[in-house]
Amino acid sequence: MSQFRSAKRRMKVSVGESVRIIRELQYLSQNQLAELTGIPQSTISAIENDRVRLGLERAKILARALKCHPAVLVFPGWEIDQQSAA
């Protein structure tokens, strides 16, 4: 196993990509997420494609529906301290 180097570089992920990834990991369609949040499907699509800014209020609503901390959506790629995320 010593012949392998450990991976250190992180992928660059946009805010929209983080929303899409977390949504897909939970096997939710955009329409299902729209029903859960009250955010129109067209807006969710625009967020995921980085055409519309997520914003703090939408981040909170989406985070509740996706069962994650809003910071996970707003700051993709940052490590979040478990205590501050709770």
Biopython code that builds the backbone (N, CA, C, O; Angstrom):
import numpy as np
from Bio.PDB.StructureBuilder import StructureBuilder

atoms = [
    (1, "MET", "N", (0.813, -1.193, 0.000)),
    (1, "MET", "CA", (0.000, 0.000, 0.000)),
    (1, "MET", "C", (0.859, 1.261, 0.000)),
    (1, "MET", "O", (0.354, 2.330, -0.343)),
    (2, "SER", "N", (2.119, 1.180, 0.366)),
    (2, "SER", "CA", (2.956, 2.371, 0.443)),
    (2, "SER", "C", (3.258, 2.948, -0.943)),
    (2, "SER", "O", (3.778, 4.059, -1.039)),
    (3, "GLN", "N", (2.948, 2.229, -1.996)),
    (3, "GLN", "CA", (3.219, 2.734, -3.335)),
    (3, "GLN", "C", (2.198, 3.785, -3.792)),
    (3, "GLN", "O", (2.402, 4.457, -4.803)),
    (4, "PHE", "N", (1.110, 3.918, -3.045)),
    (4, "PHE", "CA", (0.078, 4.887, -3.400)),
    (4, "PHE", "C", (0.226, 6.153, -2.576)),
    (4, "PHE", "O", (0.535, 6.101, -1.386)),
    (5, "ARG", "N", (0.002, 7.289, -3.217)),
    (5, "ARG", "CA", (-0.006, 8.560, -2.500)),
    (5, "ARG", "C", (-1.438, 8.886, -2.110)),
    (5, "ARG", "O", (-2.370, 8.638, -2.875)),
    (6, "SER", "N", (-1.605, 9.431, -0.945)),
    (6, "SER", "CA", (-2.954, 9.797, -0.519)),
    (6, "SER", "C", (-3.416, 11.037, -1.282)),
    (6, "SER", "O", (-2.632, 11.942, -1.567)),
    (7, "ALA", "N", (-4.685, 11.053, -1.599)),
    (7, "ALA", "CA", (-5.262, 12.186, -2.322)),
    (7, "ALA", "C", (-5.444, 13.362, -1.373)),
    (7, "ALA", "O", (-5.922, 13.196, -0.251)),
    (8, "LYS", "N", (-5.065, 14.534, -1.824)),
    (8, "LYS", "CA", (-5.194, 15.716, -0.974)),
    (8, "LYS", "C", (-5.990, 16.822, -1.658)),
    (8, "LYS", "O", (-6.617, 17.639, -0.983)),
    (9, "ARG", "N", (-5.973, 16.856, -2.944)),
    (9, "ARG", "CA", (-6.649, 17.927, -3.665)),
    (9, "ARG", "C", (-8.155, 17.704, -3.611)),
    (9, "ARG", "O", (-8.645, 16.587, -3.774)),
    (10, "ARG", "N", (-8.862, 18.782, -3.381)),
    (10, "ARG", "CA", (-10.321, 18.708, -3.350)),
    (10, "ARG", "C", (-10.867, 19.202, -4.683)),
    (10, "ARG", "O", (-10.248, 20.010, -5.376)),
    (11, "MET", "N", (-12.025, 18.699, -5.009)),
    (11, "MET", "CA", (-12.695, 19.174, -6.207)),
    (11, "MET", "C", (-13.292, 20.552, -5.958)),
    (11, "MET", "O", (-13.805, 20.821, -4.872)),
    (12, "LYS", "N", (-13.228, 21.403, -6.934)),
    (12, "LYS", "CA", (-13.904, 22.701, -6.852)),
    (12, "LYS", "C", (-15.363, 22.464, -7.212)),
    (12, "LYS", "O", (-15.672, 21.957, -8.290)),
    (13, "VAL", "N", (-16.248, 22.831, -6.312)),
    (13, "VAL", "CA", (-17.679, 22.632, -6.522)),
    (13, "VAL", "C", (-18.372, 23.971, -6.313)),
    (13, "VAL", "O", (-18.119, 24.663, -5.327)),
    (14, "SER", "N", (-19.242, 24.329, -7.240)),
    (14, "SER", "CA", (-19.996, 25.575, -7.087)),
    (14, "SER", "C", (-21.154, 25.356, -6.118)),
    (14, "SER", "O", (-21.469, 24.224, -5.751)),
    (15, "VAL", "N", (-21.775, 26.445, -5.717)),
    (15, "VAL", "CA", (-22.938, 26.364, -4.826)),
    (15, "VAL", "C", (-24.038, 25.545, -5.493)),
    (15, "VAL", "O", (-24.635, 24.670, -4.866)),
    (16, "GLY", "N", (-24.302, 25.830, -6.757)),
    (16, "GLY", "CA", (-25.339, 25.096, -7.481)),
    (16, "GLY", "C", (-25.038, 23.614, -7.588)),
    (16, "GLY", "O", (-25.929, 22.778, -7.435)),
    (17, "GLU", "N", (-23.771, 23.288, -7.855)),
    (17, "GLU", "CA", (-23.385, 21.877, -7.938)),
    (17, "GLU", "C", (-23.562, 21.183, -6.594)),
    (17, "GLU", "O", (-23.949, 20.016, -6.549)),
    (18, "SER", "N", (-23.284, 21.883, -5.503)),
    (18, "SER", "CA", (-23.451, 21.259, -4.188)),
    (18, "SER", "C", (-24.919, 20.959, -3.921)),
    (18, "SER", "O", (-25.243, 19.918, -3.349)),
    (19, "VAL", "N", (-25.813, 21.861, -4.327)),
    (19, "VAL", "CA", (-27.247, 21.607, -4.165)),
    (19, "VAL", "C", (-27.639, 20.374, -4.974)),
    (19, "VAL", "O", (-28.334, 19.491, -4.470)),
    (20, "ARG", "N", (-27.193, 20.317, -6.225)),
    (20, "ARG", "CA", (-27.527, 19.185, -7.093)),
    (20, "ARG", "C", (-26.983, 17.873, -6.527)),
    (20, "ARG", "O", (-27.701, 16.873, -6.494)),
    (21, "ILE", "N", (-25.745, 17.865, -6.090)),
    (21, "ILE", "CA", (-25.123, 16.639, -5.574)),
    (21, "ILE", "C", (-25.881, 16.124, -4.358)),
    (21, "ILE", "O", (-26.200, 14.938, -4.279)),
    (22, "ILE", "N", (-26.167, 17.007, -3.418)),
    (22, "ILE", "CA", (-26.864, 16.577, -2.198)),
    (22, "ILE", "C", (-28.279, 16.114, -2.530)),
    (22, "ILE", "O", (-28.762, 15.135, -1.960)),
    (23, "ARG", "N", (-28.946, 16.812, -3.451)),
    (23, "ARG", "CA", (-30.295, 16.396, -3.864)),
    (23, "ARG", "C", (-30.260, 15.009, -4.497)),
    (23, "ARG", "O", (-31.084, 14.155, -4.170)),
    (24, "GLU", "N", (-29.315, 14.782, -5.396)),
    (24, "GLU", "CA", (-29.225, 13.491, -6.079)),
    (24, "GLU", "C", (-28.817, 12.368, -5.128)),
    (24, "GLU", "O", (-29.266, 11.233, -5.289)),
    (25, "LEU", "N", (-27.978, 12.665, -4.146)),
    (25, "LEU", "CA", (-27.600, 11.643, -3.162)),
    (25, "LEU", "C", (-28.804, 11.171, -2.356)),
    (25, "LEU", "O", (-28.801, 10.064, -1.819)),
    (26, "GLN", "N", (-29.824, 12.006, -2.273)),
    (26, "GLN", "CA", (-31.038, 11.646, -1.538)),
    (26, "GLN", "C", (-32.142, 11.164, -2.481)),
    (26, "GLN", "O", (-33.298, 11.025, -2.080)),
    (27, "TYR", "N", (-31.769, 10.913, -3.736)),
    (27, "TYR", "CA", (-32.701, 10.385, -4.741)),
    (27, "TYR", "C", (-33.946, 11.250, -4.888)),
    (27, "TYR", "O", (-35.055, 10.737, -5.036)),
    (28, "LEU", "N", (-33.757, 12.557, -4.846)),
    (28, "LEU", "CA", (-34.863, 13.493, -5.031)),
    (28, "LEU", "C", (-34.765, 14.128, -6.417)),
    (28, "LEU", "O", (-33.677, 14.475, -6.875)),
    (29, "SER", "N", (-35.899, 14.274, -7.068)),
    (29, "SER", "CA", (-35.937, 15.026, -8.317)),
    (29, "SER", "C", (-36.086, 16.505, -7.979)),
    (29, "SER", "O", (-36.387, 16.865, -6.841)),
    (30, "GLN", "N", (-35.875, 17.344, -8.962)),
    (30, "GLN", "CA", (-36.090, 18.773, -8.739)),
    (30, "GLN", "C", (-37.549, 19.036, -8.378)),
    (30, "GLN", "O", (-37.838, 19.888, -7.539)),
    (31, "ASN", "N", (-38.465, 18.307, -9.010)),
    (31, "ASN", "CA", (-39.890, 18.482, -8.704)),
    (31, "ASN", "C", (-40.203, 18.086, -7.267)),
    (31, "ASN", "O", (-40.976, 18.766, -6.593)),
    (32, "GLN", "N", (-39.611, 16.996, -6.794)),
    (32, "GLN", "CA", (-39.835, 16.566, -5.410)),
    (32, "GLN", "C", (-39.283, 17.596, -4.432)),
    (32, "GLN", "O", (-39.923, 17.912, -3.429)),
    (33, "LEU", "N", (-38.097, 18.118, -4.724)),
    (33, "LEU", "CA", (-37.504, 19.138, -3.857)),
    (33, "LEU", "C", (-38.359, 20.408, -3.870)),
    (33, "LEU", "O", (-38.511, 21.070, -2.843)),
    (34, "ALA", "N", (-38.906, 20.736, -5.019)),
    (34, "ALA", "CA", (-39.789, 21.899, -5.117)),
    (34, "ALA", "C", (-41.020, 21.716, -4.232)),
    (34, "ALA", "O", (-41.450, 22.656, -3.562)),
    (35, "GLU", "N", (-41.582, 20.518, -4.227)),
    (35, "GLU", "CA", (-42.744, 20.237, -3.377)),
    (35, "GLU", "C", (-42.386, 20.341, -1.899)),
    (35, "GLU", "O", (-43.166, 20.865, -1.105)),
    (36, "LEU", "N", (-41.206, 19.843, -1.530)),
    (36, "LEU", "CA", (-40.776, 19.882, -0.128)),
    (36, "LEU", "C", (-40.505, 21.300, 0.367)),
    (36, "LEU", "O", (-40.706, 21.602, 1.543)),
    (37, "THR", "N", (-40.051, 22.158, -0.526)),
    (37, "THR", "CA", (-39.585, 23.482, -0.113)),
    (37, "THR", "C", (-40.526, 24.633, -0.450)),
    (37, "THR", "O", (-40.475, 25.689, 0.180)),
    (38, "GLY", "N", (-41.371, 24.429, -1.431)),
    (38, "GLY", "CA", (-42.195, 25.535, -1.906)),
    (38, "GLY", "C", (-41.454, 26.449, -2.872)),
    (38, "GLY", "O", (-41.994, 27.465, -3.309)),
    (39, "ILE", "N", (-40.220, 26.090, -3.204)),
    (39, "ILE", "CA", (-39.431, 26.841, -4.186)),
    (39, "ILE", "C", (-39.764, 26.265, -5.562)),
    (39, "ILE", "O", (-39.700, 25.049, -5.740)),
    (40, "PRO", "N", (-40.117, 27.097, -6.535)),
    (40, "PRO", "CA", (-40.464, 26.573, -7.859)),
    (40, "PRO", "C", (-39.338, 25.733, -8.465)),
    (40, "PRO", "O", (-38.159, 26.024, -8.264)),
    (41, "GLN", "N", (-39.712, 24.700, -9.200)),
    (41, "GLN", "CA", (-38.737, 23.817, -9.835)),
    (41, "GLN", "C", (-37.817, 24.611, -10.753)),
    (41, "GLN", "O", (-36.623, 24.324, -10.827)),
    (42, "SER", "N", (-38.354, 25.597, -11.449)),
    (42, "SER", "CA", (-37.533, 26.406, -12.354)),
    (42, "SER", "C", (-36.449, 27.172, -11.590)),
    (42, "SER", "O", (-35.346, 27.368, -12.102)),
    (43, "THR", "N", (-36.763, 27.602, -10.375)),
    (43, "THR", "CA", (-35.776, 28.304, -9.545)),
    (43, "THR", "C", (-34.710, 27.331, -9.055)),
    (43, "THR", "O", (-33.526, 27.666, -9.027)),
    (44, "ILE", "N", (-35.130, 26.117, -8.668)),
    (44, "ILE", "CA", (-34.158, 25.102, -8.245)),
    (44, "ILE", "C", (-33.214, 24.779, -9.395)),
    (44, "ILE", "O", (-32.006, 24.661, -9.191)),
    (45, "SER", "N", (-33.754, 24.635, -10.600)),
    (45, "SER", "CA", (-32.920, 24.389, -11.775)),
    (45, "SER", "C", (-31.937, 25.537, -11.990)),
    (45, "SER", "O", (-30.760, 25.306, -12.267)),
    (46, "ALA", "N", (-32.414, 26.761, -11.865)),
    (46, "ALA", "CA", (-31.547, 27.930, -12.048)),
    (46, "ALA", "C", (-30.454, 27.990, -10.980)),
    (46, "ALA", "O", (-29.320, 28.366, -11.275)),
    (47, "ILE", "N", (-30.788, 27.623, -9.747)),
    (47, "ILE", "CA", (-29.789, 27.587, -8.667)),
    (47, "ILE", "C", (-28.727, 26.542, -8.988)),
    (47, "ILE", "O", (-27.529, 26.811, -8.894)),
    (48, "GLU", "N", (-29.178, 25.341, -9.369)),
    (48, "GLU", "CA", (-28.239, 24.253, -9.652)),
    (48, "GLU", "C", (-27.330, 24.562, -10.838)),
    (48, "GLU", "O", (-26.211, 24.055, -10.917)),
    (49, "ASN", "N", (-27.814, 25.391, -11.756)),
    (49, "ASN", "CA", (-27.010, 25.757, -12.925)),
    (49, "ASN", "C", (-26.313, 27.107, -12.751)),
    (49, "ASN", "O", (-25.800, 27.686, -13.708)),
    (50, "ASP", "N", (-26.309, 27.598, -11.497)),
    (50, "ASP", "CA", (-25.619, 28.842, -11.135)),
    (50, "ASP", "C", (-26.093, 30.047, -11.952)),
    (50, "ASP", "O", (-25.312, 30.956, -12.235)),
    (51, "ARG", "N", (-27.373, 30.049, -12.326)),
    (51, "ARG", "CA", (-27.958, 31.202, -13.015)),
    (51, "ARG", "C", (-28.635, 32.147, -12.030)),
    (51, "ARG", "O", (-28.854, 33.320, -12.333)),
    (52, "VAL", "N", (-28.967, 31.624, -10.839)),
    (52, "VAL", "CA", (-29.613, 32.409, -9.786)),
    (52, "VAL", "C", (-28.816, 32.187, -8.512)),
    (52, "VAL", "O", (-28.419, 31.062, -8.209)),
    (53, "ARG", "N", (-28.582, 33.262, -7.765)),
    (53, "ARG", "CA", (-27.865, 33.127, -6.489)),
    (53, "ARG", "C", (-28.743, 32.409, -5.480)),
    (53, "ARG", "O", (-29.957, 32.609, -5.446)),
    (54, "LEU", "N", (-28.132, 31.585, -4.670)),
    (54, "LEU", "CA", (-28.870, 30.804, -3.682)),
    (54, "LEU", "C", (-29.493, 31.709, -2.628)),
    (54, "LEU", "O", (-30.696, 31.618, -2.380)),
    (55, "GLY", "N", (-28.726, 32.557, -2.017)),
    (55, "GLY", "CA", (-29.242, 33.443, -0.974)),
    (55, "GLY", "C", (-29.433, 32.702, 0.336)),
    (55, "GLY", "O", (-29.629, 31.486, 0.356)),
    (56, "LEU", "N", (-29.373, 33.443, 1.423)),
    (56, "LEU", "CA", (-29.418, 32.842, 2.756)),
    (56, "LEU", "C", (-30.764, 32.200, 3.070)),
    (56, "LEU", "O", (-30.809, 31.092, 3.605)),
    (57, "GLU", "N", (-31.854, 32.876, 2.747)),
    (57, "GLU", "CA", (-33.179, 32.323, 3.077)),
    (57, "GLU", "C", (-33.451, 31.035, 2.313)),
    (57, "GLU", "O", (-33.939, 30.061, 2.887)),
    (58, "ARG", "N", (-33.137, 31.027, 1.015)),
    (58, "ARG", "CA", (-33.328, 29.793, 0.237)),
    (58, "ARG", "C", (-32.386, 28.700, 0.721)),
    (58, "ARG", "O", (-32.752, 27.524, 0.723)),
    (59, "ALA", "N", (-31.167, 29.077, 1.135)),
    (59, "ALA", "CA", (-30.224, 28.086, 1.661)),
    (59, "ALA", "C", (-30.800, 27.407, 2.897)),
    (59, "ALA", "O", (-30.680, 26.192, 3.052)),
    (60, "LYS", "N", (-31.426, 28.186, 3.779)),
    (60, "LYS", "CA", (-32.029, 27.608, 4.988)),
    (60, "LYS", "C", (-33.164, 26.655, 4.633)),
    (60, "LYS", "O", (-33.265, 25.565, 5.196)),
    (61, "ILE", "N", (-34.014, 27.066, 3.702)),
    (61, "ILE", "CA", (-35.152, 26.234, 3.296)),
    (61, "ILE", "C", (-34.663, 24.940, 2.649)),
    (61, "ILE", "O", (-35.143, 23.855, 2.978)),
    (62, "LEU", "N", (-33.707, 25.060, 1.730)),
    (62, "LEU", "CA", (-33.176, 23.871, 1.056)),
    (62, "LEU", "C", (-32.440, 22.964, 2.036)),
    (62, "LEU", "O", (-32.559, 21.741, 1.956)),
    (63, "ALA", "N", (-31.686, 23.546, 2.951)),
    (63, "ALA", "CA", (-30.946, 22.746, 3.932)),
    (63, "ALA", "C", (-31.894, 21.919, 4.790)),
    (63, "ALA", "O", (-31.612, 20.757, 5.083)),
    (64, "ARG", "N", (-33.015, 22.509, 5.193)),
    (64, "ARG", "CA", (-34.002, 21.749, 5.976)),
    (64, "ARG", "C", (-34.517, 20.560, 5.176)),
    (64, "ARG", "O", (-34.598, 19.445, 5.691)),
    (65, "ALA", "N", (-34.862, 20.799, 3.925)),
    (65, "ALA", "CA", (-35.400, 19.732, 3.080)),
    (65, "ALA", "C", (-34.347, 18.674, 2.764)),
    (65, "ALA", "O", (-34.666, 17.489, 2.660)),
    (66, "LEU", "N", (-33.091, 19.097, 2.613)),
    (66, "LEU", "CA", (-32.010, 18.170, 2.267)),
    (66, "LEU", "C", (-31.307, 17.598, 3.498)),
    (66, "LEU", "O", (-30.367, 16.813, 3.376)),
    (67, "LYS", "N", (-31.770, 17.996, 4.675)),
    (67, "LYS", "CA", (-31.248, 17.485, 5.951)),
    (67, "LYS", "C", (-29.737, 17.702, 6.071)),
    (67, "LYS", "O", (-28.980, 16.784, 6.387)),
    (68, "CYS", "N", (-29.327, 18.936, 5.812)),
    (68, "CYS", "CA", (-27.917, 19.287, 5.968)),
    (68, "CYS", "C", (-27.835, 20.694, 6.554)),
    (68, "CYS", "O", (-28.843, 21.397, 6.630)),
    (69, "HIS", "N", (-26.667, 21.094, 6.957)),
    (69, "HIS", "CA", (-26.449, 22.439, 7.486)),
    (69, "HIS", "C", (-26.395, 23.415, 6.309)),
    (69, "HIS", "O", (-25.811, 23.090, 5.275)),
    (70, "PRO", "N", (-26.989, 24.601, 6.443)),
    (70, "PRO", "CA", (-26.952, 25.573, 5.341)),
    (70, "PRO", "C", (-25.535, 25.897, 4.857)),
    (70, "PRO", "O", (-25.339, 26.184, 3.676)),
    (71, "ALA", "N", (-24.560, 25.855, 5.747)),
    (71, "ALA", "CA", (-23.175, 26.154, 5.357)),
    (71, "ALA", "C", (-22.648, 25.158, 4.333)),
    (71, "ALA", "O", (-21.786, 25.498, 3.523)),
    (72, "VAL", "N", (-23.158, 23.935, 4.363)),
    (72, "VAL", "CA", (-22.737, 22.926, 3.387)),
    (72, "VAL", "C", (-23.107, 23.388, 1.978)),
    (72, "VAL", "O", (-22.370, 23.141, 1.023)),
    (73, "LEU", "N", (-24.243, 24.056, 1.857)),
    (73, "LEU", "CA", (-24.693, 24.550, 0.559)),
    (73, "LEU", "C", (-24.022, 25.869, 0.186)),
    (73, "LEU", "O", (-23.641, 26.071, -0.967)),
    (74, "VAL", "N", (-23.878, 26.757, 1.151)),
    (74, "VAL", "CA", (-23.374, 28.101, 0.886)),
    (74, "VAL", "C", (-21.858, 28.125, 0.692)),
    (74, "VAL", "O", (-21.346, 28.920, -0.097)),
    (75, "PHE", "N", (-21.138, 27.257, 1.409)),
    (75, "PHE", "CA", (-19.676, 27.226, 1.344)),
    (75, "PHE", "C", (-19.180, 25.843, 0.929)),
    (75, "PHE", "O", (-18.533, 25.167, 1.728)),
    (76, "PRO", "N", (-19.466, 25.403, -0.297)),
    (76, "PRO", "CA", (-19.009, 24.076, -0.713)),
    (76, "PRO", "C", (-17.486, 24.004, -0.710)),
    (76, "PRO", "O", (-16.806, 24.958, -1.089)),
    (77, "GLY", "N", (-16.971, 22.876, -0.285)),
    (77, "GLY", "CA", (-15.529, 22.681, -0.263)),
    (77, "GLY", "C", (-14.862, 23.048, 1.047)),
    (77, "GLY", "O", (-13.688, 22.733, 1.244)),
    (78, "TRP", "N", (-15.574, 23.701, 1.942)),
    (78, "TRP", "CA", (-15.018, 24.057, 3.249)),
    (78, "TRP", "C", (-15.349, 22.959, 4.237)),
    (78, "TRP", "O", (-16.432, 22.374, 4.188)),
    (79, "GLU", "N", (-14.425, 22.682, 5.127)),
    (79, "GLU", "CA", (-14.703, 21.735, 6.202)),
    (79, "GLU", "C", (-15.468, 22.460, 7.291)),
    (79, "GLU", "O", (-15.134, 23.588, 7.654)),
    (80, "ILE", "N", (-16.499, 21.804, 7.812)),
    (80, "ILE", "CA", (-17.347, 22.424, 8.827)),
    (80, "ILE", "C", (-17.171, 21.683, 10.137)),
    (80, "ILE", "O", (-17.318, 20.462, 10.198)),
    (81, "ASP", "N", (-16.860, 22.420, 11.173)),
    (81, "ASP", "CA", (-16.715, 21.848, 12.506)),
    (81, "ASP", "C", (-18.050, 21.254, 12.938)),
    (81, "ASP", "O", (-19.077, 21.929, 12.872)),
    (82, "GLN", "N", (-18.045, 20.002, 13.379)),
    (82, "GLN", "CA", (-19.280, 19.318, 13.760)),
    (82, "GLN", "C", (-20.033, 20.054, 14.854)),
    (82, "GLN", "O", (-21.263, 20.094, 14.829)),
    (83, "GLN", "N", (-19.324, 20.639, 15.816)),
    (83, "GLN", "CA", (-19.995, 21.327, 16.911)),
    (83, "GLN", "C", (-20.706, 22.578, 16.422)),
    (83, "GLN", "O", (-21.821, 22.863, 16.859)),
    (84, "SER", "N", (-20.085, 23.322, 15.532)),
    (84, "SER", "CA", (-20.728, 24.540, 15.048)),
    (84, "SER", "C", (-21.825, 24.233, 14.040)),
    (84, "SER", "O", (-22.696, 25.069, 13.801)),
    (85, "ALA", "N", (-21.792, 23.047, 13.449)),
    (85, "ALA", "CA", (-22.814, 22.666, 12.476)),
    (85, "ALA", "C", (-24.071, 22.157, 13.149)),
    (85, "ALA", "O", (-25.119, 22.085, 12.506)),
    (86, "ALA", "N", (-24.003, 21.806, 14.406)),
    (86, "ALA", "CA", (-25.160, 21.219, 15.084)),
    (86, "ALA", "C", (-26.195, 22.214, 15.491)),
    (86, "ALA", "O", (-27.215, 21.841, 16.070)),
]
sb = StructureBuilder()
sb.init_structure("model")
sb.init_model(0)
sb.init_chain("A")
sb.init_seg("    ")
for serial, (resi, resn, name, xyz) in enumerate(atoms, 1):
    if name == "N":
        sb.init_residue(resn, " ", resi, " ")
    sb.init_atom(name, np.array(xyz, "f"), 0.0, 1.0, " ", f" {name:<3s}", serial, name[0])
structure = sb.get_structure()
